Amino acid sequence: MSARLWDVRSGHCMYTWKHRTPVRAVGIAMGDYQILTVNDPVMSSKPTIFVYDLEVDNLDEMRAEPVREMLGHESKINQAYWGPLNQTIFSCSDDGTVRVWDPESGKQYKIEYAHEKAIHNFAFSKDFSHFITASLDHTAKLYDTETLTCLKTYKSDAPINAAAISPVSPHIILGGGQDAGSVTTTDSRMGKFEIKWYNKIFEDELGACRGHFGPINCLDFSHDGMSFASGAEDGYARIHHLASGYVETVDTAYANMKQ
């Protein structure tokens, strides 16, 4: 029931924000002047996004109370991120919506009923121009950040818990699988615990990477796009390295398609 600020180099805990319920998600604004936290709606509390001022150079004077509390989601908030230039906060929830908030006023000014079931995760593209959502309704959707227009829909044969957009190629990856409560009674091949690759433009499934034997809950690309990490219910975090000619191969394939 806390969020903690860490010094990456030393591993030292610099500050702790206490909460009344477990903390579901956190985020640091670009420029390191504010953070956000998301609570779990238990013990009669409502799903809330909290915003705190961050004074890295003067931790003794930093306030432990939030400067903003944002309410609106009807179910558990699974993820929240600062939007482009910290002008907005984006969040997704078990209620199937993506919501956009004004961090200055705390008001919600955009809402998209994106999925029929819970959205477990979403991720921005490198330039923040679009983002992808991952849902238990077996789909992932690509949205325009400014208008919240749905651009593409990617279909899977299993619940999707996580998604990521490659920063260097027109690819996305999706992960998920059968519900964790049924994992012990199912063969890993039947649980569909693989990472699936899709063409971002044409929505085609390109292939899959196996290895996990539990539902995949998180995915992310490295900044250069030449590797990606995955975390799953099996307790493993895996780093997957792509071949050195990956980008060149993709560029050549698309050049031939255009011809």
N, C-alpha and C positions, 0 to 999 in steps of 0.2 A: 504493500500500500504506500509506495513512494516512487518518485522519479529522482534520478541522481545525475549530477553533472560530473564528468570524469576528465582528468588530464590524460590525454591519449599516450603521451610519452612516458609518464611515470606510473600510470595506473592508479593515481591518487584520486579519491573521491573529493571533489571540490565543494559540492553543495548538495543538500537533500531537500526536496519538496515533499512534505507529508500530505497524504490524501486519506479520505475516509473509507475508500473502497480500493480494490486493486486497480492498477494503472494498466490500460490496454495498449496505448500507443503514445509516442513522444515525437517531437520534432523541433529543430533549431532553425530560426529564421536566417536567411542569408545576411551576413553582416554581424551575426551573433549578438543581437540586441534584444531579442525576445525568444521565448520557447513556448511550445504548446504541449499539453498533456490531455489524454482522454481517459475517462474513468470507466470501470465496469459498472453497469446499473444493477447493483445488488444492495441488499439491506435498505430497500425503499428509496434508493437514490435514482435520479434520472440520468440517461446518457448525456454527458456534458463534455464540451471542449473548454479547457481552461487555458488562458494566456497569461504568462508571467513576464515581467521585465527582467532582463538579464544584464547584470553588471559584473562582467568577468574581472575587471580591474579593481573592483571594490566590493568583494563578496560580503564583507562585514555589514555593509549598508543595504544589501539586497533584501527586498520584501519577500516574505514567505507566502503572502496572500496573492491570489490572482488579481490582475487588473481587469480581466474580462471573463465572463462565463457565458457560454453559448449553448442554448437549448433549442431542440427542434426535432431531432431524430426520434422515431417512435420505438426503436429497438437498439440493441448494442451497437456502438460505433466500433468498427474493426480497424480503421485506418484514417489518419488525417495528415495532410501535408500542407506546407506553405506553398502558395501558388506563385506565379511569375512576379518577381520584384517585391515579394512579400505583401502585395496589395490585396491578396485574398487567401483564404484557407479552404481547401477542398477536403471533404470527408465522405466516407462510404459506410454502409451500415447493414445490419441484418434485415432492415426494412426494405431493402432492394433499391434504395435511392442514393444518388450522388448529390451532395449539397455544397453550395459555395457561400462562404461567409465573408463579411466585412470585419476584419480584425479590429478596426478602430471603433466601430459602433457596436459590434457584436451581433449585428442583424444578419439574418439569412436573406440573400437576394436572388438566388437561383436554386432550382431543384429539378432534378431529372429522375423520373421513375424508370431506372435503367434496366432492372432485371425483375423476373418473377419471384426469385428467391434471394437469399442473403448474398451480399457482395463481401467476400472475405478479404479482398486486396485490390489495390489499383496502383498504377505506376505511370509516371510522366515520361515522355520522350526527353532526349538530351536537351532540346531547346525549349521545352515546356509548351510547344505548340499543340500537342495532343497527348492523350493519356489512354491507358487501357484498363478495363475492369475485369475482375475474375469472379465468377458467381457459381453457386451451387446448382443453378439451373442448366448446367452443362454448356454454357456459352461464355465467351469473353467478347467485349465490345470495345472498339476504338472510337474515342470521342474528340471533337474539336474543343480545345480548352476555353476559347473565348465564347463560343455560342452554345456549347454542350450538345452539338449536333452529332448524332451517331453516324460514323463514317463507314465502319466495317463491323461484321459479326463473324466470329470464329466459333465453330461448333465442335464439341467433343462428345465422346461416349461415356464420360464420367464427370462427376462434380469437379469444378476448377477452383482451386484455392489460391493460386498465385500466378502472376503474369509479369513479363518484363519485355521491354522493347530494345532491340540492339541499337547501339549508338553509331554503328558503322555500316550496317547492311539492312535491306528491307525484310528483316526477319523478326518474328516475335517467338517467345517460348511460353508455354503454359504447363502448369503442374497441378496435381490434385490426386484424385483417386477415390476409392471407396471410403465411406465413413470410418473413422478410427475405431469406433466401437465394435465393428465387425471384422477387423483385421485379423484377429487370432483364428478366425474360422475360415479364412480365405487364402488360397495360394496367391503369392505376390503377382503372378501373371494375370490372375483373374481380378485382382484389385485395381489394375491399371495404374500402377505407381510409376509411370514413366514421365519424362519431360518431353513434351511434344513441340516440334518446330513447325511454324506456319509462315507462309508468304504473307507479308503485311498488306500488300496491295491486292493480290488475287484471292486471298483467304484460303488457299490450298494447304492441306497438311503435307509437310515435306518429309518427316521422319520422326524418330523418337530415340531418346537416350534412356537406358535402363540402369539400375543400380540400387535404388532405394527399395525397401520392402515395407514401407508404410506411406500414408498419405503425405504428399509434398505440400508444405505450408508456406514456403518462401523461396523466391528466385530473384537474382539480380545479376546484371552484367557488370564487368569491370569497365573502367572509363575508356579504355582503348578498344573494347568490344572483342578482345581476343580470348576471353575466358568468362565463365559465369559460375555463380555459386548457387547451391540448392540446400535447403534444410527440410527435414521431414520428421514425421511422427516416430520413425525408427530410432531417433536419437543421433543421427549422423548429419553433419554438415559436409558437403562435398564441393570441391573446386574442380571444374571441368575446363581443360585447356583445349582450345581449337587449333587446328593445323595452321602452320605458318602462312600457307597460301590461301587461307580462307577468304579474305577480302578480295584478292585478285580473282579467285575462281568465281565468286559471286558477280563481280563487275563484268567479267568475260561472258558469263551466262546471260546477263541482261543486255549486253551489247549485241549478242547474237540474236536475242529475241527481237530487238528493235529492228534489226536488219531483215 
